[in-house]
Amino acid sequence: MNILSPLSNVSETIPLIKSGADELYCGILSNNWKSSHNKIFTPNQRSPSSANLKSINELKKVSELTHKYNKKVYLTLNKQYTKKEFITVKEELPKIINTEIDAIIVSDIKLIMHLNRIDTGINLHLSTIGAVFNSEACNFLKDYGIKKITFPRHIPINDMEIIIKKVKGVKFEAFILNGLCKYIEGFCSYYHGLEKSVANKDDAIRRKVKEILSSNFTKSIAKNIPSKIIQIASNQNWIKQSDPCEFKCSSNIKIPTQNNKTMIDCGACSIYDLKNAGVNSIKIVGRENVTQKKIEDVKFIKNMKKYLHSKDKNEFITRSKKIRENFLGSNCKLGRCYY
């Protein structure tokens, strides 16, 4: 079972690999993208300021360093693209292919079909934003070249196992640390990092948000939203919240509000069940995290993997909780459980 670690800077590559990462994933915010589009939306749903490499040349360096250690690196191109954005992505693809990365993480069906048609020689991995919930969807995407699928966060491990048994020739990945959310990411258009720009009174972003909210497209959607939801939403000062993902709503996934720095989203004690279910890799969230946080996360999960040989699941869980306290400085009562 591989550990997939986030990366946002070339200098993080070797430290993360030496800490135990088998695979790395990253995004790019190139000058070409920034000059062609507004500064709110990146090609990969994450903050433009801290979660992305700055150029394709940097991606090339990460690729070279990663392969030197016989590890793999993946690029996230997992936004649902507008027509104009899709043109930009296609323009950058030849340079991306030349970096010799191992896979592109995708979600947009038109990009998946395009990449499958031109046969880049690079594997395609489906992002959780691709939102597949059953084996039929997995097999459909397999026909378009998808080699690995990231399960959405809300899928129970028992269901993962059923899907994995019904889908041959595809690898599967599950979340293990950070970034737990009660929403289905494939149905969410929130951009992490947007609220910071708004809080900093960036007039350009405020104008763009107002433009989006007042557009005919948004208004046409709003007509079909139940009045009760409109009423709830109107009482939320969401655009000024420090984390709009904590928007108050009813959900069958109960996640406590984060109110201290020791609160950590974690599914480490479920690695035992994930492995037995047939999951091939476990994903750590947090491209925007500082380097030391990423390193500690990888070391934590690597130490968990040492005890996968345990025949007793309860023994593994007991060990995992002790390792968590040692590495993360908090116990499970101060966290949010993935599974």
Secondary structure, DSSP 8 states (H G I E B T S, - for coil): -EEEEE--SGGGHHHHHHHT-SEEEE-B--HHHHHHS-SS--TTSS-TTTSSBS-HHHHHHHHHHHHHTT-EEEEEE-S---HHHHHHHHHHHHHHHTTT-SEEEE--HHHHHHHHHHT-SSEEEE-GGG---SHHHHHHHHTTTEEEEE--TT--HHHHHHHHHH--S-EEEEEEES---SS-GGG----TTHHHHHHTT-HHHHHHHHHHHTSHHHHHHHTTS-HHHHHHHHT--GGGSS-GGG-----SS------STT-EEE-GGGHHHHHHHT--EEEE--TTS-HHHHHHHHHHHHHHHTTTT-S-HHHHHHHHHHHHHHHHS--GGGEEE--
